[in-house]
């Protein structure tokens, strides 16, 4: 059962804006608080980018095993490890996707955006009814916005409702094939930068090459998630699928924007722990 009263209290304590989406797909239970609040997406935009990449791989547009060298213009700062490695490194597209999600690597993300096409990511979001989610700029973009971007838009945007709905479809194996959805879950389970999972007894990362999704041991939880933040915007987000040892799972997504970083992160962590305690 979703602890609506406690989650509502935590949402109200966030200084500024807060959007929350929680669901237990097996029972059909859902709880949403200001789920249409739209904020700068930060690294959570990497989830739809990943989905489109895997769809392209299924359709033969992309070979995930192909090795590439990152373009110089895609080498930026921020999160990730590629900025510390040899710029001539050849790396597979699959490994770029893994770095994009596990390390939130901005260089890997920019290269994948080039591979799938930024406009195609926007079209993917439209096709999947992610009506408040889009991307107009690469990670750590410098300079003016694109000339064709509609005036007044947040360049890269999302909502808790959109992120939660997308995670539901990944967990259900419907956004792409079940096999590709499982791979995406296995990759995201390696992420250690999220906040909803910080206080949870998470497992070690899963093997993304395994043929089945390994459920956690008793007393543990698999957190397949993606966090994001942009301190200059005051935004701190997280979204994930959380698997329990008996096979049950639930979905959470939270977006916040406000002046108090420490308090926002603490409250996101408490939301994650509150929902886990209600489910375990």
Backbone as a ProteinNet text record, in pm:
[ID]
protein_1_A
[PRIMARY]
XXXXXXXXXXXXXXXXXXXXXXXXXXXXXXXXXXXXXXXXXXXXXXXXXXXXXXXXXXXXXXXXXXXXXXXXXXXXXXXXXXXXXXXXXXXXXXXXXXXXXXXXXXXXXXXXXXXXXXXXXXXXXXXXXXXXXXXXXXXXXXXXXXXXXXXXXXXXXXXXXXXXXXXXXXXXXXXXXXXXXXXXXXXXXXXXXXXXXXXXXXXXXXXXXXXXXXXXXXXXXXXXXXXXXXXXXXXXXXXXXXXXXXXXXXXXXXXXXXXXXXXXXXXXXXXXXXXXXXXX
[TERTIARY]
84.5	0	88.6	55.7	132.1	102.9	204.4	184.3	154.6	33.4	-3.5	15.4	-29	-24.5	117.9	208.2	346.7	416.2	390.1	450.9	400.5	273.1	217.5	286.9	308	375.3	515.2	588.1	724.1	724.2	629.1	619.3	595.6	509.9	477.3	596.3	689.9	805.1	912.2	904.6	1003.7	985.1	1093.8	1087.8	1092.5	990.6	982.1	881.3	915.8	825.2	866.3	766.3	791.9	687	730.7	639.8	676.6	577.6	602.9	504.8	555.5	471.7	516.3	421.3	450.7	346	389.1	291.6	337.9	240.3	263.1	187.8	251.2	180.3	101.5	152.9	85.2	-55.6	-74	-204.5	-282	-213.2	-279.1	-281.2	-218.1	-215.7	-124.7	-171.1	-91.6	-114.7	-9.6	-21.5	59.3	-1.8	68.3	45.8	152.7	147.3	213.6	134	189.2	275.6	229.4	312.3	337.2	260.9	279.8	373.4	428.9	527.3	647.5	678.3	784.5	910.6	1022.9	1150.4	1258.4	1371.9	1488.5	1521.2	1533.1	1542.8	1674.6	1783.6	1917.1	1941	2004.2	2044.1	1930.8	1811.2	1700.6	1659.8	1699.3	1668.4	1740.4	1838.5	1914.6	1830.9	1720.1	1635.1	1567.6	1496.8	1441.1	1548.3	1665.2	1774.5	1813	1822.8	1855.3	1748.3	1622.5	1514.2	1519	1541.2	1547.8	1668.3	1781	1898.7	1868	1801.6	1770.9	1664.5	1572.2	1475.6	1547.4	1640.2	1717.2	1798.6	1853.1	1929.5	1839.4	1718.1	1623.9	1586.7	1577.4	1535.7	1651.5	1772	1887.6	1951	1908.9	1967.2	2101.6	2122.2	2242.9	2294	2426.1	2490.7	2554.8	2498.3	2548.1	2691	2735.9	2872.4	2974.6	2928.3	3020.4	3102.8	3232.3	3319.6	3334.4	3334.3	3345.1	3446.7	3493	3576.4	3491.2	3487.8	3404.4	3451.6	3357.4	3389.9	3442.6	3539.9	3595.5	3489.9	3390.4	3289.3	3196.5	3199.5	3114.9	3185.4	3310.3	3387.4	3362.8	3289.1	3250.2	3286.3	3257.6	3284.7	3163.4	3154.7	3044.5	3069.2	2962.8	2974.8	3029.5	3093.6	3143.5	3291.3	3339.4	3479.2	3553.2	3482	3549.2	3639.5	3606.1	3690.1	3829.2	3846.5	3976.1	4050.3	3988.8	4048.9	4103.3	4179	4239.4	4132.3	4144.1	4042.3	4034.6	4138.3	4137.2	4083.2	4032.7	3980.2	3865.8	3871	3759.3	3671.9	3544.4	3453.7	3324.5	3264.7	3141.6	3025	2927.1	2807.2	2736.3	2737.3	2676.2	2746.1	2879.3	2952.5	2929.3	2912.7	2876.4	2742.8	2646.9	2515.2	2527.6	2613.1	2633.5	2694.1	2793.8	2853.7	2752.8	2668.1	2566.5	2474.3	2441.7	2347.2	2415.5	2519.6	2583.4	2663.4	2741.3	2826	2765.1	2648.9	2585.7	2684.6	2760.8	2869.6	2814.4	2847.5	2794.7	2855.5	2983.9	3048.3	2982.6	2962.6	2896.1	2756.8	2686.3	2550.7	2550.5	2640.2	2644.7	2674.7	2762.8	2793	2670.3	2597.3	2477.8	2369.3	2358.1	2261.1	2291.6	2419.5	2457.1	2419.3	2435.1	2406.9	2257.7	2171.9	2027.4	1961.3	2018.4	1960.7	1874	1907.7	1834.3	1687.5	1660.7	1522.1	1443.9	1509.4	1442.9	1411.8	1494.3	1461.1	1334.5	1324.6	1203.2	1081.8	1097.1	985.3	947.3	1047.7	1021.5	935.8	970.3	892.9	749.4	730.7	594.9	517.4	581.1	514.3	473.3	550.3	523.4	441.9	383.3	295.9	366.9	497.2	571.7	563.5	446.8	412.5	490.4	546.7	620.8	770.1	815.6	956.5	1015.9	1129	1197.2	1342	1419.8	1560.3	1594.4	1653	1696.9	1846.2	1909.6	2052.3	2123.5	2248.6	2331.7	2370.1	2435.7	2479.7	2588.3	2581.3	2677.3	2686.3	2570.7	2565	2614.8	2694.8	2742.1	2699.1	2667.3	2626	2475.5	2425.3	2282.1	2200.9	2070.9	1986	1973.9	1935.9	1919	1819.4	1845.2	1761.4	1618.3	1598.2	1462.9	1388.6	1450.3	1381.3	1274	1151	1044.2	1079.8	1045	1078.6	1006.5	1077.3	1017.7	1023.3	1075.3	1082.2	1199.4	1183.2	1297.1	1370.6	1499.9	1568.4	1555	1581.4	1563.8	1469.2	1355.3	1251.1	1189	1129.3	1053.3	964.6	885.1	799.9	807.8	766.8	763	664.3	552.6	455	510	582.5	642.3	747.9	835.4	941.4	883.9	783.6	722.5	655.1	582.5	516.5	615	727.7	829.8	890.8	918.8	974.4	875.9	747.2	647.3	655.3	672.5	676.9	806.8	915.4	1039.7	1022.4	966.7	947.7	853.1	751.7	654	706.9	818.8	875.4	799.8	743.3	660.5	715.9	807.2	858.7	946.5	1017.8	1084.1	1055.9	1129.6	1102.5	1132.4	1071.7	1102.8	1252.2	1319.7	1463.3	1542.4	1509.7	1580.5	1546.7	1422.3	1384.6	1461.6	1478.1	1555.6	1699.4	1758.4	1895.6	1904.1	1806.4	1807.9	1795.9	1711.4	1698.9	1831.8	1895.4	2022.5	2129.6	2129.3	2224.9	2194.5	2068	2032.2	2051.1	2049.5	2070.1	2212	2302.9	2439.3	2457.1	2353.8	2366.6	2375.8	2468.9	2487.7	2477.4	2419.1	2411.8	2271.7	2176.8	2040	2021.3	1903.2	1873.9	1762.2	1666.2	1556.9	1609.9	1724.8	1780.2	1885.4	1924.4	2039.6	2026.7	1907.5	1887.9	1840.3	1837.5	1787	1900.7	1872.3	1973.8	1986.5	2043.6	2050	2153.1	2131.1	2225.3	2343.4	2442.6	2549.8	2491.7	2562.6	2512.6	2490	2395.1	2362.5	2450.2	2460.7	2534.6	2447.3	2484.2	2399.1	2396.2	2483.5	2486.7	2410.9	2355.2	2281.5	2151.2	2107.1	1986.1	1858	1869.2	1751.5	1780.6	1674.5	1688.6	1703.9	1817.5	1843.9	1775.3	1687.5	1619.6	1712.7	1690.1	1780.8	1763.2	1864.3	1855.3	1758.5	1714.8	1623.3	1683.4	1600.5	1647.1	1714.7	1718.7	1782	1679.5	1720.4	1635	1722.6	1673.2	1738.3	1678.4	1763.9	1718.8	1772.2	1684.1	1720.5	1676	1770.1	1729	1818.7	1775.2	1855.1	1825.9	1928.6	1914.8	1958.3	1931.7	1973.4	1966.3	2055.9	2051.1	2121.5	2078.7	2147.5	2136.6	2244.6	2240.2	2209.8	2256.9	2230.3	2081.6	2007	1861.8	1787.5	1860.7	1797	1715	1750.9	1671.6	1744	1667.2	1718.2	1609.4	1640.8	1541	1592.8	1500.4	1536.7	1416.3	1444.9	1338.1	1391.4	1307.4	1357.1	1249.1	1292.6	1212.7	1280	1202.2	1258.1	1201.4	1291.2	1251.8	1279.9	1181.4	1193.5	1224.4	1271.4	1311.7	1201.7	1074.7	965.6	915.6	982.3	945.3	854.7	797.7	717.3	807.8	749.5	827	735.7	797.3	723.6	806.7	741.1	804.3	791.6	897.7	893.4	961.1	913.4	978.9	952	1055.1	1039.1	1119.5	1061	1128.3	1111.2	1219.9	1212	1287	1242.9	1313.4	1294.8	1406.1	1396.4	1532	1534.9	1660	1742.7	1681.6	1749.5	1790.5	1912	1961.7	1964.4	2020.6	2036.2	1901.6	1805.1	1673.6	1603	1613.9	1548.9	1602.7	1735	1794.8	1753.4	1753.1	1712.7	1568.6	1481.4	1340.8	1321.6	1396.3	1389.7	1433	1540.3	1586.1	1479.2	1412.8	1308.7	1188.5	1155.4	1047.4	1080.6	1204.8	1245.3	1237.5	1283.2	1281.8	1137.7	1054.1	913.3	841.2	860.9	793.7	849.4	980.6	1041.2	990.2	984.1	935.8	791.6	711.6	572.7	559.7	661	652.7	723.5	825.3	910.2	837.5
-118.9	0	124.6	221.6	345.3	431.3	474.2	556.6	701.6	727	856	970.1	949.1	1056.6	1101	1003.9	1037.9	1101.3	1049.3	1107.2	1249.7	1270.3	1405.4	1502	1458.1	1543.9	1581	1484.7	1510.7	1606.5	1589	1680.5	1823.8	1838.9	1972.5	2038.7	1958.7	2014.2	2067	2029.5	2077.6	2228	2303.2	2447.6	2473.4	2538.4	2559.6	2464	2404.7	2315.5	2170.3	2082.3	1938.3	1863.2	1773	1683.7	1540.1	1456.6	1317.7	1226.1	1111.8	1009	874.5	796.6	665.2	565.9	446.2	345.4	205.3	119.2	-24.7	-91	-112.3	-160.5	-290.2	-378.7	-506.9	-488.2	-388.7	-366.8	-251.7	-174	-59.3	64.1	57.8	174.1	283.2	406.9	522.4	638.2	714.3	837.7	944.5	1058.7	1167.7	1297.1	1372	1502.2	1602.4	1693	1796.9	1734.4	1621	1543.9	1614	1720.4	1793.8	1913.5	1933	2039.3	2011.7	2107.4	2089.8	2163.5	2094.9	2153.3	2118.1	2185.8	2149.1	2002.6	1922.1	1776.7	1730.6	1807.7	1763.1	1622	1535.5	1405.7	1304.9	1335.8	1241.2	1233.2	1330.6	1324.9	1207.9	1152.8	1040.8	912.7	906.3	787.1	774.9	876.6	861.1	847	908.8	889.5	741.9	678	535	451.6	483.8	407.1	414	533.1	546.6	471.8	476.7	402.8	254.3	197.8	54.8	24.1	115.6	95.5	95.3	186.8	191.7	64.7	11	-113.8	-228.4	-233.8	-338.7	-329.6	-207.8	-186	-189.1	-214.7	-226.5	-94.6	13.7	144.4	163.9	93.4	109.3	-28.8	-45.2	-166.6	-132.4	-183.9	-148.5	-196.1	-295.6	-346.3	-262.4	-174.5	-92.9	-2.3	6.8	93.9	228.1	333.1	467.8	546.7	656.2	752.6	877.6	927.3	1043	1165	1237.4	1359.7	1466.1	1544.2	1648.2	1744.2	1778.2	1874.6	1817.4	1685.8	1623.8	1610.4	1651.7	1638.5	1760.5	1738.9	1846	1805.7	1894.9	1867.1	1807.6	1831.4	1775.3	1630.4	1556.6	1418.7	1326	1219.4	1118.1	1092.6	994.1	950.8	968.9	980.4	986.3	1108.5	1215.5	1335.8	1310.6	1202.3	1169.8	1061.7	1012.7	904.7	957.7	872.5	906.6	951.2	1070	1115.5	1030.8	950.6	862.5	723.4	705.3	575.3	530.6	406.2	346.1	273.4	299.4	241.8	202.4	91.6	45.5	137.3	140.7	220.6	167.4	35.5	-22.2	30.2	36.8	86.7	235.8	310.1	451.1	464.6	379.3	382.2	349.1	253.4	216.5	332.3	398	513.7	627.3	645	749.8	731.7	607.7	582.7	559.1	478.5	442.4	558.6	625.4	736.5	872.1	869.9	991.5	1070.7	999.2	1058.8	1151.1	1279	1375.9	1362.2	1324.1	1304.5	1187.6	1077.1	960.9	997.8	1076	1117.7	1199.7	1296.2	1380.2	1299	1198.9	1114.5	1032.2	980.4	901.3	989.4	1113.2	1204.9	1223.5	1232.9	1242.5	1115.1	1001.7	873.8	858.7	894.1	875.6	998.7	1116.6	1240.4	1310.6	1436.2	1508.9	1528.2	1563.4	1581.2	1451.7	1339.5	1210.1	1177.8	1224.9	1207.3	1285.3	1408.8	1487.8	1418.6	1365.1	1295.4	1168.7	1099.4	980.2	1016	1126.2	1168.1	1201	1267	1297	1169.2	1076.8	951.7	871.7	882.5	805.7	884.6	997.2	1080.4	1136.3	1158.5	1229.3	1377.4	1433.4	1563.1	1679.9	1662.7	1771.3	1741.9	1647.5	1607.7	1631.2	1701.5	1724.4	1761.2	1759.6	1797.1	1884.5	2000.2	2092.3	2119.2	2078.3	2104.5	1980.9	1965.9	1859.8	1893.8	1799.6	1819.4	1928	2011.8	2119.7	2209.5	2242	2326.1	2466.9	2519.8	2657.3	2735.5	2859.9	2942.3	2961.7	3028.6	3057.8	2932.7	2934.4	2819.6	2803.4	2686.7	2665.8	2765.6	2807.5	2910.1	2863.4	2731.8	2680.6	2642	2662.2	2628.9	2733.6	2690.3	2786.6	2875.7	3000.9	3097.5	3064.5	3080.2	3061.3	2919.9	2824.7	2686.4	2664.5	2573.9	2518	2429.6	2450.1	2375.9	2224.2	2169.4	2026.1	2014.2	1951.9	1957	1820	1804.9	1683.9	1708.9	1608.3	1610.5	1475.7	1473	1345.9	1250	1301.7	1216.4	1149.8	1226.2	1169.3	1064.9	1098.5	1004.9	877.2	891.2	773	685.6	748.4	671.6	599.7	663.7	599	480.2	496	385.1	268.6	299.9	192.2	108.9	174.7	102.8	25.9	78.1	0.7	-125.6	-111	-226.1	-329	-282.2	-372.6	-436.6	-386.6	-441.7	-400.6	-279.6	-237.6	-117.6	-40.6	77.6	36.2	-75.3	-147.3	-294.2	-386.6	-527.7	-562.8	-670.1	-711.3	-734.4	-792.4	-819	-688.9	-590.6	-462.9	-387.8	-395.9	-332	-392.6	-525.3	-590.3	-539.8	-524.5	-472.8	-332.6	-249.7	-113.5	-114.5	-201.3	-214.6	-258.3	-356.5	-406.6	-298.1	-216.3	-104.6	-4.3	37.9	140.2	93.4	-37.7	-89.3	-64.1	-25.9	6.2	149.5	231.5	373.2	393.6	475.8	501.6	650.9	727.8	872.1	918.8	826.5	864	894.9	949.8	985.8	902.8	858.6	778	648.3	602.6	475	490.2	612.7	634.7	562.1	562.3	502.8	358.1	300.5	164.2	62.7	-62.2	-168	-224.1	-143.3	-183.5	-293.4	-369.7	-474.1	-412.5	-496.4	-454.7	-443.6	-377.3	-360.2	-494.4	-499.3	-621.8	-636.8	-759.1	-787.9	-750.7	-648.3	-607.3	-707.6	-808.6	-909.7	-1036.4	-1040.8	-1158.7	-1175.3	-1300.6	-1329.3	-1310.3	-1304.1	-1284.2	-1174	-1115.6	-1011.9	-1078.3	-1057.2	-1118.9	-1039.8	-1106.2	-1042.2	-1034.8	-941.5	-925	-1034.3	-1049	-1140	-1082.6	-1167.4	-1123.6	-1004.8	-903.7	-785	-682.3	-709.2	-616.4	-567.5	-469.3	-416.5	-381	-410.7	-365.4	-230.3	-130	4.3	36.1	29.2	64.2	207.7	300.5	440.2	534.5	659.8	766.6	897.3	954.1	1082.1	1195.9	1315.8	1432.7	1556.6	1650.4	1776	1885.3	2006.2	2124.2	2231.2	2246.1	2333.6	2478.1	2521.9	2659.5	2685.2	2579.2	2590.7	2555.2	2501.8	2457.5	2331.8	2250.5	2130.9	2004.8	1914.5	1785.9	1681.6	1583.6	1485.9	1343.8	1249.5	1108.1	1028.4	916.1	827.1	684.6	587.1	450.6	345	222.1	101	24	-17.9	-80.9	-221.8	-321.6	-463.1	-525.2	-598.2	-666.7	-814.2	-885.4	-1025.3	-1117.5	-1087.1	-1175	-1141.7	-1049.9	-1017.1	-896.5	-849.5	-727.6	-608.1	-507.1	-385.7	-264.3	-150.5	-24.5	79.2	186.7	292.2	424	504	636.6	737.1	860.9	972	1098.3	1178	1302.9	1412	1529.3	1647.7	1761.2	1827.9	1939.8	2060	2177.4	2301.4	2397	2440.8	2530.7	2577.2	2661.8	2724.7	2641.3	2536.9	2464.7	2325.4	2315.9	2189.2	2079	2107.5	2005.5	1949.1	2036.5	1990.7	1912.5	1958	1887.8	1746.2	1732.1	1598.7	1509.3	1564.9	1485.3	1437.1	1523.7	1485.9	1382.1	1392.8	1290.7	1155.7	1156.9	1033	974.9	1060.8	1015.3	959.2	1018.8	964.4	822.2	802.9	669.2	567.7	605.8	514.7	487.8	589.8	574.4	473.4	482.8	390.8	248.5	238.6	105.8	38.5	112.5	53.9	7.4	77	37.7	-88.6	-117	-229.6	-355.2	-338.8	-455.6	-558
0	0	0	-82.7	-90.1	33.5	105.6	226.1	188.4	143.1	86.4	186.1	309.1	407.8	434.9	452.3	483.9	362.5	242.7	123.2	99.1	124.8	111.4	206.7	329	427.7	380.5	326.1	279.3	160.5	69.7	-44.4	1.8	99.9	149.4	218.3	268.1	338.5	243.9	116.3	20.2	1.4	14.9	-7.5	-157.8	-210.7	-354.2	-414.3	-528.2	-600.5	-582.8	-581.4	-572.9	-652.2	-735.9	-805.6	-774.7	-745.3	-708.3	-779.3	-825.4	-886.7	-832.4	-781	-724.8	-775.1	-810.7	-852	-814.9	-792.4	-775.2	-890	-1004.9	-1123.5	-1101.6	-1018.2	-995.2	-939.3	-853.7	-791.8	-855.3	-940.5	-1002.1	-914	-796.7	-706.8	-763	-754.5	-796.3	-699.6	-679.4	-603.5	-674.3	-698.1	-765.3	-687.9	-673.1	-608.5	-703	-757.6	-846	-955.4	-1010.3	-1102.7	-1235.8	-1265.3	-1390	-1374.4	-1255.2	-1235.6	-1325.8	-1412.4	-1510.7	-1466.5	-1477.6	-1435.5	-1536.8	-1524.4	-1604.2	-1575.5	-1680.9	-1664.3	-1606.5	-1628.9	-1590.2	-1645.9	-1568.1	-1622.5	-1634.2	-1583.4	-1603	-1749.8	-1831.4	-1974.2	-2039.8	-1971.4	-2026	-2033.8	-1960.6	-1966.9	-2103.8	-2154.8	-2289.1	-2397.2	-2378.5	-2474.7	-2479.8	-2363.7	-2356.9	-2426	-2402.3	-2462.4	-2614.6	-2668.6	-2814.1	-2869.7	-2800.6	-2846.1	-2858.9	-2758.6	-2763.3	-2868.7	-2891.6	-2999.7	-3134	-3152.6	-3277	-3295.7	-3187	-3196.4	-3239.9	-3186.2	-3225	-3372.4	-3422.1	-3560.9	-3658.9	-3610.4	-3697.7	-3738.4	-3676.1	-3707.4	-3639.5	-3527.5	-3447.2	-3407.8	-3413.6	-3364	-3230.6	-3122.6	-2989.1	-2965.2	-3042.3	-3026.3	-3103.1	-3190.5	-3269.8	-3179.6	-3209.7	-3132.3	-3203.3	-3124.6	-3179.5	-3097.6	-3155.4	-3084.5	-3064.6	-2942.8	-2911.6	-2989.8	-3047.3	-3120.1	-3023.3	-3066.6	-2977.5	-2923.7	-3006.9	-2961.8	-2854.8	-2834.4	-2731.5	-2596.9	-2592.9	-2469.5	-2381.5	-2273.1	-2181.2	-2038.6	-1945.7	-1804.9	-1735.5	-1605.9	-1529.4	-1492.3	-1472.2	-1424	-1532	-1486.7	-1578.6	-1564.9	-1641.6	-1634	-1764.5	-1877.3	-2007.2	-2019.6	-1948.4	-1955.8	-1900.4	-1822.1	-1763.3	-1841.8	-1949.3	-2027.4	-2159.3	-2225.8	-2354.4	-2453.6	-2512.6	-2606.9	-2733.5	-2760.4	-2877.3	-2844.6	-2722.9	-2681.1	-2770.4	-2816.6	-2888.6	-2786.8	-2789.9	-2691.4	-2760.2	-2717.8	-2781.6	-2744.9	-2831.2	-2803.8	-2680.1	-2661	-2540.4	-2414.6	-2419.4	-2302.9	-2282.5	-2391.1	-2377.4	-2304.4	-2342.5	-2277.2	-2128.8	-2097.1	-1957.5	-1878.9	-1937.1	-1870.2	-1855.6	-1955	-1949.2	-1829.8	-1797.4	-1689.9	-1555.5	-1552.8	-1426	-1368.7	-1455.4	-1412.2	-1446.8	-1512.1	-1563.4	-1648.3	-1729.6	-1806.4	-1914.5	-1906	-2001.1	-2140.1	-2147.2	-2276.7	-2348.8	-2278.1	-2337.7	-2385	-2304.6	-2341	-2468.4	-2479.6	-2598.4	-2724.2	-2710	-2825	-2865.3	-2768.1	-2799.2	-2859.8	-2812.5	-2872.8	-3020.9	-3055.4	-3196.9	-3272.4	-3207.6	-3273.1	-3304.2	-3208.3	-3230	-3290.8	-3267.4	-3319.2	-3216.1	-3187.7	-3084.6	-3121.1	-3246.8	-3288.5	-3275.7	-3301.8	-3289.6	-3143.9	-3049.4	-2907.2	-2875.3	-2925.5	-2903.1	-2963	-3084	-3148.6	-3071.9	-3019.2	-2938.3	-2817.6	-2751.3	-2634.6	-2672.9	-2785.7	-2832.3	-2861.1	-2931.8	-2968	-2845	-2739.2	-2617.6	-2516.2	-2562.6	-2478.5	-2356.2	-2369.4	-2265.1	-2301.3	-2278.8	-2336.3	-2278.3	-2160.3	-2096.1	-2089	-2172.1	-2172.1	-2310.1	-2314.1	-2441.8	-2417.2	-2525.7	-2518.5	-2639.5	-2611.1	-2716.3	-2709.3	-2602.6	-2585.9	-2533.6	-2572.1	-2516.5	-2372.1	-2307.6	-2170	-2164	-2060.9	-2037.4	-2161.8	-2214.1	-2334.4	-2303.7	-2395.2	-2382.2	-2505.7	-2484.7	-2596.8	-2598.9	-2700.9	-2709.7	-2739.1	-2711.5	-2743.7	-2894.7	-2942.1	-3086	-3144.9	-3266.5	-3329.4	-3348.2	-3364.8	-3390	-3263.4	-3145.1	-3020.4	-2991.5	-2967.3	-2937.6	-2818.8	-2829.7	-2726	-2595.3	-2484.9	-2353.3	-2299.3	-2377.7	-2330.6	-2236.2	-2141.8	-2069.4	-2170.6	-2192.8	-2300.8	-2290.7	-2175.1	-2150.6	-2031.5	-2049.8	-1947.4	-1923.1	-1804.8	-1774.3	-1653	-1617.7	-1499.6	-1429.7	-1304.8	-1232	-1297.1	-1347.5	-1412.9	-1536.7	-1618.8	-1739.6	-1705.2	-1610.6	-1573.7	-1513.8	-1426.9	-1367.4	-1470.2	-1563.6	-1667.8	-1757.4	-1787.2	-1869.7	-1796.4	-1668.5	-1590.6	-1581.7	-1571.8	-1570.8	-1697.7	-1812.2	-1939.6	-1957.7	-1899.9	-1901.4	-1817.5	-1698.3	-1609	-1670	-1741.8	-1803.6	-1930.9	-1982	-2105.1	-2228.3	-2228.7	-2342	-2418.8	-2360.1	-2430.1	-2547.4	-2531	-2638.8	-2609.4	-2667.9	-2642.3	-2496.7	-2444.7	-2307.8	-2284.5	-2383.7	-2367.5	-2356	-2439.3	-2432.7	-2304.5	-2261	-2134.8	-2018.6	-2022.4	-1915.8	-1915.6	-2034.1	-2041.7	-1981.9	-2012.6	-1959.4	-1807.9	-1754.1	-1608.6	-1547.8	-1611.4	-1559.4	-1560.5	-1663.6	-1668.1	-1557.7	-1547.9	-1449.7	-1306.5	-1285.2	-1149.4	-1100.1	-1190.9	-1150.5	-1105.9	-1123.1	-1089.6	-938.6	-898.3	-755.3	-723.1	-815.1	-795.9	-759.8	-747.9	-716.8	-569.6	-538.3	-398.9	-338.9	-419.8	-367.2	-304.7	-349.2	-302.8	-194.5	-161.7	-73.8	59.7	119	251.1	244.6	123.2	107	105.1	142.5	138	-3.6	-93.5	-233.9	-257.5	-364.2	-404.4	-476.1	-501.4	-591.4	-731.7	-819.7	-955.1	-1023.1	-1115.8	-1186.9	-1310.8	-1357.8	-1480.4	-1600	-1677.5	-1789.3	-1903.4	-1898.1	-2004.2	-1965	-1845.6	-1800.4	-1879	-1893.8	-1971.8	-1892.2	-1760.6	-1675.8	-1574.7	-1523.2	-1421.3	-1285	-1221.9	-1091.9	-981.9	-907.6	-796.2	-675.5	-586.2	-471.9	-367.5	-283.6	-169.4	-67.2	24.2	129.2	205	226.5	297.1	209.6	77.6	-15.7	-117.7	-197.5	-303.7	-423	-543.3	-665.9	-702.8	-716.9	-754.5	-893.2	-993	-1130.7	-1152.1	-1142.3	-1130.4	-1207.9	-1214.6	-1276.3	-1204.2	-1145.9	-1079.6	-1169.9	-1126.8	-1202.6	-1115.9	-1141.2	-1066.3	-1144.8	-1121.9	-1173.7	-1066.9	-992.4	-876.1	-913.5	-1031.1	-1072.5	-1089.7	-1121.8	-1138	-1009.5	-910.8	-787	-804.8	-906.3	-935.5	-890.6	-828.4	-781.8	-807.4	-891.7	-934.7	-914.5	-922.2	-924.8	-973.6	-1038	-1081.6	-1085.4	-1056	-1054.3	-1043.2	-1070.8	-1051.2	-938.8	-840.2	-721.1	-706.9	-714.4	-713.6	-577.3	-527	-398.8	-420.7	-317.4	-333.7	-386.3	-357	-401.1	-540.9	-610.7	-747.5	-760.4	-650.8	-658.5	-688.5	-748.3	-772.7	-768	-750.8	-752.7	-825.3	-866.5	-945.5	-870.4	-872.5	-811.8	-904.1	-900.6	-969.4	-891.1	-872.6	-798.6	-867.7	-878.1	-931.7	-831.4	-798.9	-705.4	-760.7	-719.1	-752.1	-636.2	-578.5	-464.2	-417.3	-317.3	-273.4	-176.4	-118.3	-11	-59.2	-112.8	-167.2	-62.2	52.5	156.1	198.4	218.3	261.6	151.1	26.9	-84	-97.2	-92	-105.1	11.5	132.1	249.1	235.4	186.6	172.2	62.2	-47	-151.6	-95.2	-18.4	44.7	137.1	213.1	303.7	226.8	113.2	29.6	-13.9	-57.8	-100.3	13	130.8	245.8	290.6	289.1	330.9	242.7	112.4	22	37.2	51.8	70.1	196.2	305.1	430.9	420.6	340.5	321.9	237.4	155.2	61.8	110.2	191.7	225.8	312.6
[MASK]
++++++++++++++++++++++++++++++++++++++++++++++++++++++++++++++++++++++++++++++++++++++++++++++++++++++++++++++++++++++++++++++++++++++++++++++++++++++++++++++++++++++++++++++++++++++++++++++++++++++++++++++++++++++++++++++++++++++++++++++++++++++++++++++++++++++++++++++++++++++++

